[in-house]
Amino acid sequence: MKITPEEVRHVAELANLALTGAEIARMSRDMDEILTHMDKLNELDTSNVEPMAQVLYAADETATLREDRERATLGNAEALKNAPLAGAGYYKVPRVIDPHGSQRG
């Protein structure tokens, strides 16, 4: 096993995540599978593959990038024009956090 449950716990603590024992076991297995797959990819012979600076490096005439030019910004009214619900100059969205601290599912 490449990733131990202790390592998963450590990373979870760094990310301020509270994982259950079952989640730690699952994450450990999943990460181990990912690293095993990466080892398989590392077995490929890439000695004849030329390094690339970026995907569009040699595709100037077919590049999908537009010219960078200054233009007027989108106004508030225009930005809210297609909003399903707007008010006071903002998008209105359904409440997802209870003001008393519990989350809705």
Secondary structure as UniProt FT lines:
FT   HELIX           5..14
FT   TURN            15..16
FT   HELIX           21..42
FT   TURN            47..48
FT   TURN            55..58
FT   HELIX           60..62
FT   HELIX           76..80
FT   TURN            81..82
FT   STRAND          86..87
FT   TURN            88..89
FT   STRAND          90..91
FT   TURN            99..100
//
